[in-house]
Amino acid sequence: MKKTIASKEYKTLVDWLIKARQSKGYTMRDLAAKLDRPHSYVGKIEQLERRLDVVEFVEYCNALKLDPVEGIELMKQLKARKL
């Protein structure tokens, strides 16, 4: 079994978060400030060097004003295509 950080589903989820950040005009530093984290936190997540746990994912989505369920549904759709 592949580690989740290397999975296509996780990469798709992170891409979804990146696109949302960019569409709102936020830099990585802007988002890090909203999350009260160092900018390297966002950088490592976006470069797939660090995995978000479920609580962090929800916080990340809240900072971007995203519904976390949308990201989960996106991953579910990808997983269903594999079956």
C-alpha positions as CSV (number, residue, x, y, z in Angstrom):
1,M,0.0,0.0,0.0
2,K,1.3,3.4,-1.0
3,K,1.7,6.1,1.6
4,T,-1.1,8.6,1.4
5,I,1.2,11.5,0.8
6,A,2.3,9.9,-2.4
7,S,-1.2,9.0,-3.6
8,K,-2.9,10.5,-6.6
9,E,-5.9,11.3,-4.4
10,Y,-3.8,13.3,-1.9
11,K,-2.0,15.1,-4.7
12,T,-5.4,16.1,-6.2
13,L,-6.5,17.3,-2.8
14,V,-3.4,19.5,-2.4
15,D,-3.8,20.8,-5.9
16,W,-7.4,21.7,-5.1
17,L,-6.2,23.7,-2.0
18,I,-3.5,25.4,-4.1
19,K,-5.9,26.5,-6.7
20,A,-8.3,27.8,-4.1
21,R,-5.5,29.8,-2.4
22,Q,-4.4,31.2,-5.7
23,S,-7.9,32.1,-6.9
24,K,-8.4,34.1,-3.7
25,G,-5.2,36.0,-4.4
26,Y,-3.5,34.7,-1.3
27,T,0.3,34.1,-1.2
28,M,1.6,31.2,0.9
29,R,2.6,33.9,3.5
30,D,-0.9,35.3,3.5
31,L,-2.4,31.9,4.1
32,A,0.2,31.0,6.8
33,A,-0.7,34.3,8.6
34,K,-4.4,33.3,8.5
35,L,-3.5,29.9,10.0
36,D,-1.1,31.5,12.5
37,R,1.7,29.2,11.2
38,P,5.1,29.9,9.6
39,H,5.0,30.2,5.8
40,S,7.2,27.1,5.6
41,Y,4.1,25.1,6.9
42,V,2.1,26.0,3.8
43,G,5.1,25.5,1.5
44,K,5.8,22.0,2.8
45,I,2.1,21.1,2.4
46,E,1.9,22.4,-1.1
47,Q,5.2,20.7,-2.1
48,L,3.9,17.4,-0.7
49,E,6.6,17.3,2.0
50,R,4.1,17.4,4.8
51,R,0.8,15.7,5.1
52,L,-2.3,17.4,6.6
53,D,-4.1,15.5,9.3
54,V,-7.9,15.8,9.4
55,V,-8.0,18.7,11.9
56,E,-5.4,20.6,10.0
57,F,-7.3,20.0,6.8
58,V,-10.5,21.5,8.2
59,E,-8.5,24.5,9.5
60,Y,-6.9,25.0,6.1
61,C,-10.3,24.8,4.4
62,N,-11.7,27.3,6.9
63,A,-8.9,29.7,6.2
64,L,-9.6,29.5,2.5
65,K,-13.4,29.6,3.1
66,L,-13.8,26.2,1.5
67,D,-16.2,23.4,2.5
68,P,-13.9,20.5,3.5
69,V,-16.6,18.0,2.3
70,E,-15.9,19.2,-1.3
71,G,-12.3,18.1,-1.0
72,I,-13.3,14.8,0.5
73,E,-15.8,14.2,-2.3
74,L,-13.2,15.0,-4.8
75,M,-11.0,12.2,-3.4
76,K,-13.9,9.8,-3.1
77,Q,-14.6,10.3,-6.8
78,L,-11.0,9.5,-7.8
79,K,-11.0,6.4,-5.6
80,A,-14.3,5.3,-7.1
81,R,-12.8,5.5,-10.6
82,K,-10.0,3.2,-9.6
83,L,-12.5,0.4,-8.6
